[in-house]
């Protein structure tokens, strides 16, 4: 009985010069390799906070030990910051995905609020990390202090001051 236990313990990984490496053979092809709850991530650029992210649950997926995506659910909250450290944009959504290149996709009940008071509502938004731009191909509603604009498809800078609506439709009205 003691020999069997020793075999089970040694068969859980392989020996290397630095120690034992765990093997993930028991993890299914579509199962996460790591999960965390109530997460809070901070992204820095040269000691400046660029982005904070909170979510109720994070699942990390990999293909051949290379992380492919990080799935977020149970509520997602993202803040991006100006170079002065002010919150530039806040994004809330039900779920999201973080890609290895830093791009973030947010799904379901997406609300984006800017420092200047602009609010965007949609079911999907993609934040492109390299260019710090926001993009969507879905129906959107843009609410500003003075107007409301509706349409399909959208691209904007991160602070929502320079945007394009690909297929404007519906109404554009001046708010009182």
Secondary structure, 3 states (H helix, E strand, C coil): CHHHHHHHHHCCEEEECCEEEECCCCCCCCCCCEEEEEEEEEEEECCEEEEEEEEEEEEEEEECCEEEEEEEEEEEEEEEECCCCCEEEEEEECEEEEECCCCEEEEEEEEEEECCCCEEEEEEEEEECCCCEEEEEEEEEEECCCEEEEEEEEEEECCCCCEEEEEEEEEEEECC
